[in-house]
Each structure stands twice: as C-alpha cells, then as structure tokens.
C-alpha cells in the first residue's frame, strides 16, 4: 500500500513547503504550543486553495479533552464551517473524565461531519486525545464503531518511536477497519524505521517532509 505523509501545518507558507516536500495531505491547526487548536477561517480558506487535501483540527482550546456544553456547540459549528470552506476532513476527539471515549459527543460531531443527505461527507480522524485513554484497546474499538476513518496516536508515549510497540499492536488489531496513523516526533530520518516497526502506511508530523 502506498505510504501517505500528513504534514502538520499552521500557516500557508508551511503548507506550500509541505507540498514541495512530498506531503500527501495537510493537517491544519494553530497554536502548536497548546497542542493545536482550530485555525482561523481565513487560514482554512488559504490552505484549501492549494493542491493537497486539508484536514482541519477542531479543538476549541488547549488542555484536556473533556468539553463543556458551550465548547461542544462551538466544535459542532466549526465542523460545519470546515465543510463550507472546502476542507477534506476534520480532526476531532473527546473523552470522559474516566479516560474513555465520549461516545455521545463524538456521535454528534460525527453526524455533523458526515452531513445531511446530499452534503459532502468529511473524512474524520480521531486525534491524540487517544493517547490519554485509560484502555487503548477498548478506545480503539469505540473509535472504530463511531465510523472514524483514522486514528492519530503516538502509542501513548511522548513520541511514536517510543510508542511503536503499542502502535504496532493497534495496527494489528485494527486489521484494516481503521487507519492507525503514527504521529509525534516523526521526521524523514526516522520514518522508515517507524514504518518497519509498526507496519503503518500513513504518518503524521511537523518535519515529516524535510531532512535535518
């Protein structure tokens, strides 16, 4: 299967650089120092005007992944906005306080992402909120049952290399039902080793398309 590199970008200049570097897809966000939040509409418009598909992070703030009712409403609006602006997909995730996937909120966000009859459905990635889940294998099954297209994870470690054993097990258990996409600390220099260890085919990073 063809390897896909997803470049995490926060600006149009980074999107353009990722295009030149061989990225196959963009994840667009802002404020990486907070772990990433939803980018401004103008940034989304600029990114989707380029040639690569753009998945947009929908996250109202940094911190944990347990959201208030007001934050839930804002996320639903932002998912709808992403479709209107031409994004290919959204990157979302929500947890309960016990470290399980918030299935009710995720179900509502999935419904917005998939759209009404006649609307273009958005691809959905469950983001690294997964890395804070108490039971990764139960969370994997929950995320699959929601209908998410892919799961972004560092294997519940600081980097994908450190978490490679769990990532490999997630890939094995997923068995093609969802794409397990390693992310965190992946560069062009360690990509081949991580691919060999995990058997993943999609990879996510901020420096994934450039060599040191």
BADORO-951958 format. One record per residue: x, y, z of N, C-alpha, C in turn; residue number from 1; residue in one letter. Coordinates in steps of 0.001 Angstrom, whole numbers, plus 500000, padded with zeros to 6 digits. Each point is the difference from the previous one (the first is absolute). Layout:
N
SITE     n.X     n.Y     n.Z    ca.X    ca.Y    ca.Z     c.X     c.Y     c.Z  lumdo  rolum
SITE       X       Y       Z       X       Y       Z       X       Y       Z    NUM      a
...
END
This chain:
212
SITE     n.X     n.Y     n.Z    ca.X    ca.Y    ca.Z     c.X     c.Y     c.Z  lumdo  rolum
SITE  500848  498805  500000  499152  501195  500000  500886  501247  500000      1      x
SITE  499586  501019  499263  500799  501214  499878  500065  500759  501323      2      x
SITE  501194  500456  500336  500203  500767  501224  499473  501419  499820      3      x
SITE  499276  500504  501003  499466  501359  499974  500609  500788  501157      4      x
SITE  500538  501168  499676  500586  500876  501001  499054  501173  500234      5      x
SITE  499572  500177  501237  499137  501116  500374  500843  501030  500746      6      x
SITE  500090  501198  499453  500808  501061  500601  499129  500885  500873      7      x
SITE  500398  500160  501245  499309  500899  500919  500495  501414  499754      8      x
SITE  499090  500901  499623  500362  501369  499604  499153  501014  500758      9      x
SITE  500590  501165  500237  499286  501082  500669  499904  501263  499142     10      x
SITE  500557  499981  498800  499998  501188  499147  500030  499591  498541     11      x
SITE  499670  500945  499118  500021  499728  498574  501417  499700  499530     12      x
SITE  500985  500685  500554  501383  499738  499578  500406  498566  500337     13      x
SITE  499540  499487  501138  500294  498611  500349  499268  499035  499072     14      x
SITE  498777  500341  499626  499259  499175  499049  500754  499923  498674     15      x
SITE  500473  501124  499532  500732  500036  498729  501288  499192  500095     16      x
SITE  500693  500103  501128  501219  499224  500208  499707  498500  500027     17      x
SITE  498897  499625  500647  499617  498590  500060  499675  499466  498613     18      x
SITE  499358  500809  499171  499727  499594  498614  501299  499689  499266     19      x
SITE  500968  500904  500147  501283  499806  499312  500746  498791  500561     20      x
SITE  499797  499693  501279  500718  498912  500642  499402  498624  499794     21      x
SITE  498857  499926  499336  499431  498697  499685  498876  499542  500902     22      x
SITE  499415  500906  500784  498859  499614  500836  498825  499573  499128     23      x
SITE  499200  499092  500540  498798  499579  499300  498740  500630  500550     24      x
SITE  500122  500607  501192  498835  500590  500656  500508  500983  501050     25      x
SITE  499160  500971  500310  500307  501006  501021  499060  499831  501176     26      x
SITE  500542  500084  501217  499157  500270  501168  500253  501436  500401     27      x
SITE  498966  500813  499973  500124  501424  500295  499521  500291  501410     28      x
SITE  500812  500757  500743  499618  500403  501353  500701  501303  500334     29      x
SITE  499832  500465  501211  500722  501151  500532  500456  499669  501413     30      x
SITE  500930  500813  500507  500432  499917  501403  500510  498606  500379     31      x
SITE  501039  499560  499320  500574  498698  500325  500525  499939  501429     32      x
SITE  500357  501161  500562  500474  500015  501385  498911  499570  500980     33      x
SITE  498745  500040  499556  498872  499528  500807  499565  498596  499586     34      x
SITE  500741  499395  499081  499595  498708  499468  499115  500113  498777     35      x
SITE  499763  501250  499544  499189  500252  498817  498564  500366  500337     36      x
SITE  499478  501021  499314  498596  500403  500119  499476  500297  498603     37      x
SITE  498706  500235  499894  499360  500272  498715  500585  501248  499356     38      x
SITE  500422  499926  498745  500540  501185  499328  498907  500985  499596     39      x
SITE  500422  501212  499729  499074  501046  499565  499440  499665  498620     40      x
SITE  498772  500445  499710  499398  499713  498687  500857  500444  498823     41      x
SITE  500645  501164  500102  500831  500467  498885  501165  499060  499735     42      x
SITE  500554  499416  501047  501089  499044  499817  499506  498721  499334     43      x
SITE  498781  499581  500350  499423  498817  499358  499783  500275  498520     44      x
SITE  499426  501161  499682  499756  500350  498597  501304  499984  499199     45      x
SITE  501041  500583  500570  501282  500063  499293  500557  498605  499778     46      x
SITE  499908  499153  500999  500566  498658  499884  499256  499156  498974     47      x
SITE  498670  500061  500010  499233  499152  499080  500093  500501  498561     48      x
SITE  500496  501210  499800  500186  500501  498637  501197  499361  499318     49      x
SITE  500834  499312  500758  501168  499319  499455  499605  498624  499454     50      x
SITE  500986  499203  499617  499707  498762  499287  499731  498794  500899     51      x
SITE  500477  500017  501245  499883  498820  500853  498696  500004  500796     52      x
SITE  499449  498819  500302  498841  499941  500903  500385  500494  501385     53      x
SITE  499078  500689  500648  500258  500608  501301  499009  499467  501020     54      x
SITE  500522  499396  501050  499203  499626  501165  500241  501046  501080     55      x
SITE  498950  500498  500587  500087  501120  500943  499785  499513  501427     56      x
SITE  500921  500357  500875  499820  499697  501417  498860  500830  500561     57      x
SITE  499061  499343  500665  498897  500693  500674  500160  499750  501492     58      x
SITE  500505  501001  500685  500250  499934  501439  499925  501418  500541     59      x
SITE  499104  500282  500924  499755  501396  500399  501062  500604  500897     60      x
SITE  500849  499166  500605  501002  500506  500952  501037  498915  500246     61      x
SITE  501102  500405  500651  500958  499016  500477  499493  499349  501272     62      x
SITE  500828  499151  500594  499607  499344  501233  499401  498636  499754     63      x
SITE  499067  499621  500865  499452  498642  499910  498974  499887  498878     64      x
SITE  499408  498830  499878  499067  499716  498914  498596  499726  500516     65      x
SITE  499708  500530  501172  498659  499933  500590  499379  501376  499811     66      x
SITE  498919  500078  499235  499494  501287  499550  498678  500373  500640     67      x
SITE  499791  501315  500157  498742  500537  500511  498956  500017  498883     68      x
SITE  498759  500257  500374  498928  500080  499003  500267  501118  498994     69      x
SITE  500535  501127  500483  500311  501110  499103  501110  499619  499022     70      x
SITE  500989  499284  500504  501087  499555  499115  499509  498975  498995     71      x
SITE  499102  499118  500430  499421  499020  499080  499279  500706  498849     72      x
SITE  499226  501028  500327  499261  500729  498970  500958  500692  499039     73      x
SITE  501080  500570  500530  500993  500660  499157  500675  499007  499066     74      x
SITE  500291  498800  500496  500623  498982  499164  499075  499577  498868     75      x
SITE  498731  499826  500295  499043  499627  498956  499929  501076  498923     76      x
SITE  499980  501270  500414  499985  501102  499028  501269  499994  499159     77      x
SITE  501134  499725  500633  501269  500023  499268  500095  498838  499007     78      x
SITE  499460  498844  500356  499983  498881  499058  499179  500384  498766     79      x
SITE  498847  500596  500214  499167  500438  498874  500723  501060  499172     80      x
SITE  500704  500908  500672  500758  501032  499297  501066  499387  499106     81      x
SITE  500652  498952  500485  501055  499362  499213  499467  499466  498684     82      x
SITE  498806  499411  500018  499397  499541  498754  499730  501183  499074     83      x
SITE  499412  501056  500552  499652  501163  499188  501222  500616  499343     84      x
SITE  501148  499927  500683  501220  500613  499477  500783  499060  499084     85      x
SITE  499530  498774  499842  500618  499100  499037  501043  499051  500543     86      x
SITE  500062  499840  501315  500957  499049  500577  499637  498577  499588     87      x
SITE  501015  499146  499939  499758  498592  499683  499507  499226  501211     88      x
SITE  500417  500456  501187  499633  499275  501205  500237  500818  501245     89      x
SITE  499665  499396  501129  500215  500636  501295  500731  499021  500917     90      x
SITE  500667  500568  500977  500772  499231  500975  499420  500334  501370     91      x
SITE  499337  499041  500637  499246  500260  501221  500271  498909  501031     92      x
SITE  499584  500264  501230  500126  499007  501057  499424  500549  501286     93      x
SITE  499386  499144  500791  499402  500417  501267  499991  498815  500947     94      x
SITE  500282  500275  501263  500064  498959  501023  499083  500324  501166     95      x
SITE  499678  498965  500763  499355  500177  501290  501084  500101  501073     96      x
SITE  499586  500388  501186  500979  500190  501076  500670  498696  500429     97      x
SITE  499370  498870  499700  500602  498721  500379  500995  499495  498954     98      x
SITE  500282  500807  498982  500956  499603  498983  499430  499153  498887     99      x
SITE  498688  499900  499918  499362  499290  498898  499568  500992  498924    100      x
SITE  499734  499493  498797  499530  500853  498913  498599  500501  500321    101      x
SITE  499765  501290  499802  498670  500571  500194  499167  499659  498767    102      x
SITE  499334  498856  500061  499288  499494  498838  498825  500882  499596    103      x
SITE  499328  500611  500976  498848  500839  499689  500444  501251  499233    104      x
SITE  500993  500702  500520  500479  501195  499311  500612  499641  498651    105      x
SITE  500807  498946  499972  500597  499615  498730  498935  499614  498976    106      x
SITE  498958  499344  500443  498916  499652  499087  499350  501229  499392    107      x
SITE  499818  501026  500821  499403  501241  499485  500934  500690  499008    108      x
SITE  501281  500026  500310  500953  500634  499090  500136  499200  498704    109      x
SITE  499965  498679  500119  500055  499165  498800  498811  500276  499087    110      x
SITE  498832  500190  500587  498807  500267  499196  500148  501298  499219    111      x
SITE  500575  501018  500648  500231  501267  499307  501031  499808  498893    112      x
SITE  501056  499237  500297  501055  499786  499011  499495  499225  498786    113      x
SITE  499190  499021  500225  499484  499204  498878  498948  500762  499207    114      x
SITE  499289  500933  500659  499091  500882  499298  498631  499410  499732    115      x
SITE  499127  500871  499551  498661  499585  499598  500043  499377  498606    116      x
SITE  498886  499399  499622  499902  499406  498675  500295  501058  498943    117      x
SITE  500893  499663  499095  500362  500933  498939  501201  500857  500320    118      x
SITE  500415  500030  501285  501190  500756  500374  501241  499126  499856    119      x
SITE  501112  500640  499756  501263  499293  499869  500491  499553  501377    120      x
SITE  500198  498710  500217  500500  499555  501301  501475  500356  500177    121      x
SITE  500370  500287  501232  501389  500288  500324  500678  498741  500533    122      x
SITE  501247  499825  499631  500818  498970  500630  500208  500383  501470    123      x
SITE  500090  499000  500890  500147  500286  501430  501197  499238  500570    124      x
SITE  500895  500745  500619  501117  499436  500746  499760  500237  501486    125      x
SITE  500137  498949  500808  499986  500157  501454  501425  500322  500416    126      x
SITE  500181  501140  500661  501353  500497  500257  500612  499416  501267    127      x
SITE  501076  500618  500452  500813  499418  501071  499369  500092  501390    128      x
SITE  498758  500408  500073  499260  499761  501252  500067  498515  500335    129      x
SITE  500117  499182  498969  500131  498551  500197  501149  499665  500940    130      x
SITE  501057  500785  499956  501183  499689  500803  499785  500243  501488    131      x
SITE  498850  500544  500365  499641  500163  501405  498900  499023  500425    132      x
SITE  499641  499080  499124  498963  499024  500332  500513  498971  501002    133      x
SITE  499149  499624  500931  500394  499051  501046  500211  498594  499445    134      x
SITE  499183  499607  499036  500080  498660  499408  500106  500165  498489    135      x
SITE  501205  499947  499441  500152  500293  498574  499276  499028  499086    136      x
SITE  499875  498750  500401  499362  499037  499112  498480  500153  499998    137      x
SITE  499432  500316  501146  498561  500322  500038  499744  501285  499213    138      x
SITE  500885  500987  500163  499836  501249  499270  500083  499768  498496    139      x
SITE  500916  499152  499569  500110  499687  498576  498679  499458  499469    140      x
SITE  499403  499054  500711  498742  499423  499539  498882  501039  499997    141      x
SITE  499986  500874  500998  498984  501060  500036  500153  500938  498805    142      x
SITE  501229  500362  499702  500256  500931  498902  499638  499354  498667    143      x
SITE  500299  498731  499845  499586  499285  498790  498474  499975  499883    144      x
SITE  499322  499739  501120  498535  499909  499965  499351  501328  499642    145      x
SITE  500687  501104  500290  499484  501323  499636  500055  500240  498493    146      x
SITE  500861  499264  499318  500155  500188  498561  501120  500941  499613    147      x
SITE  500909  500297  500930  501140  500854  499671  500863  499336  498928    148      x
SITE  500611  500813  499160  500824  499479  498912  501418  499672  500444    149      x
SITE  500506  500763  500974  501363  499730  500457  500165  500432  501442    150      x
SITE  501067  499465  500596  500360  500303  501379  501430  500492  500024    151      x
SITE  500209  501193  500540  501338  500576  500162  500487  499706  501410    152      x
SITE  501166  499394  500124  500487  499628  501325  501520  499936  500044    153      x
SITE  500552  500289  501174  501423  499791  500259  500212  498716  500794    154      x
SITE  498972  499159  500077  500112  498789  500785  500041  500268  501496    155      x
SITE  499345  501108  500406  499907  500408  501409  501373  500268  500622    156      x
SITE  500956  500384  499160  501323  500417  500457  500290  501394  499460    157      x
SITE  501155  500551  500404  500356  501348  499571  500274  500076  498500    158      x
SITE  500427  498895  499399  500261  499963  498565  499514  498682  499429    159      x
SITE  499792  500001  498689  499542  498779  499336  501054  498900  500079    160      x
SITE  501269  500374  499991  501037  498976  500118  499916  499305  501356    161      x
SITE  499826  500781  501056  499869  499404  501333  498733  499157  500105    162      x
SITE  498965  500412  499308  498727  499280  500066  499806  498974  498903    163      x
SITE  501073  499628  499320  499886  499157  498810  499390  498627  500287    164      x
SITE  500242  499441  501176  499454  498674  500276  498476  500043  500095    165      x
SITE  499465  501017  500700  498545  500122  500073  499422  500328  498632    166      x
SITE  500660  500878  499257  499497  500335  498661  499925  498755  499128    167      x
SITE  501035  499188  500051  500002  498769  499214  498839  499089  500400    168      x
SITE  499714  499918  501295  498882  499172  500453  498667  500593  499570    169      x
SITE  499891  501330  500002  498773  500641  499531  499782  499734  498518    170      x
SITE  501071  500084  499216  499891  499691  498573  499532  498560  499816    171      x
SITE  500567  499087  500770  499625  498594  499883  498537  499791  500361    172      x
SITE  499571  500601  501116  498617  499809  500452  499003  500700  499086    173      x
SITE  500391  501134  499446  499092  500723  499101  499700  499167  498753    174      x
SITE  500991  499286  499523  499813  499056  498883  499280  500640  498814    175      x
SITE  500392  501237  499684  499428  500669  498845  498677  500687  500237    176      x
SITE  499447  499914  501208  498707  500639  500271  500135  501506  500191    177      x
SITE  501183  500463  500324  500294  501415  500157  501479  500168  499723    178      x
SITE  500400  501157  499513  501410  500300  499788  500594  500477  501317    179      x
SITE  501035  499327  500469  500732  500439  501187  501215  500784  499508    180      x
SITE  500043  501293  500317  501013  500913  499476  500928  500467  501127    181      x
SITE  501233  499528  500037  500936  500471  501017  500303  501488  499829    182      x
SITE  500163  500675  501126  500398  501402  499991  500736  500331  501272    183      x
SITE  500787  501054  499983  500826  500531  501100  501451  499561  499831    184      x
SITE  500818  500976  499680  501422  499743  499866  500400  499269  498745    185      x
SITE  499124  499924  499010  500351  499322  498751  500631  501006  499043    186      x
SITE  501152  499627  499456  500688  500812  499005  500331  499130  498801    187      x
SITE  500493  500630  498946  500425  499232  498831  501115  499031  500352    188      x
SITE  500736  500278  501071  501146  499168  500354  499630  498737  500775    189      x
SITE  498879  500033  500731  499620  498783  500744  498749  499332  499440    190      x
SITE  499487  500549  498917  498745  499501  499429  500091  498526  499609    191      x
SITE  501066  499620  499317  500102  498620  499531  500024  499010  501168    192      x
SITE  500715  500357  501063  500089  499098  501151  498647  499849  500681    193      x
SITE  499267  501107  500139  498684  499934  500629  499028  499204  499133    194      x
SITE  500095  500184  498695  499141  499237  499091  500280  498505  500123    195      x
SITE  501251  499633  500077  500368  498593  500118  499515  499411  501315    196      x
SITE  500140  500752  501088  499626  499498  501320  498487  499873  500166    197      x
SITE  499246  500940  499425  498558  500069  500263  499133  499414  498893    198      x
SITE  500527  499929  498786  499239  499570  498814  498911  501004  499630    199      x
SITE  500094  501217  500506  499062  501060  499615  500320  500470  498580    200      x
SITE  499018  500640  499356  500207  500504  498642  499736  501496  499895    201      x
SITE  499428  500610  501038  499825  501451  500041  500745  500528  501215    202      x
SITE  500613  501180  499840  500863  500557  501043  499783  501503  500085    203      x
SITE  500132  500533  501217  499670  501394  500295  501168  500674  500683    204      x
SITE  500341  501214  499591  501063  500719  500681  500158  501426  499526    205      x
SITE  500705  500787  500804  500281  501391  499619  501256  500107  499135    206      x
SITE  500882  498995  500073  501240  500022  499207  500112  498748  499138    207      x
SITE  498885  499455  499652  499996  498700  499334  500454  500083  498546    208      x
SITE  499977  501175  499416  500332  500144  498579  501325  500722  499785    209      x
SITE  500841  500062  501030  501296  500665  499831  501064  499253  500781    210      x
SITE  501192  499937  499458  501100  499356  500682  500795  501018  500796    211      x
SITE  500546  499531  501148  500784  500884  500846  501322  500340  499311    212      x
END
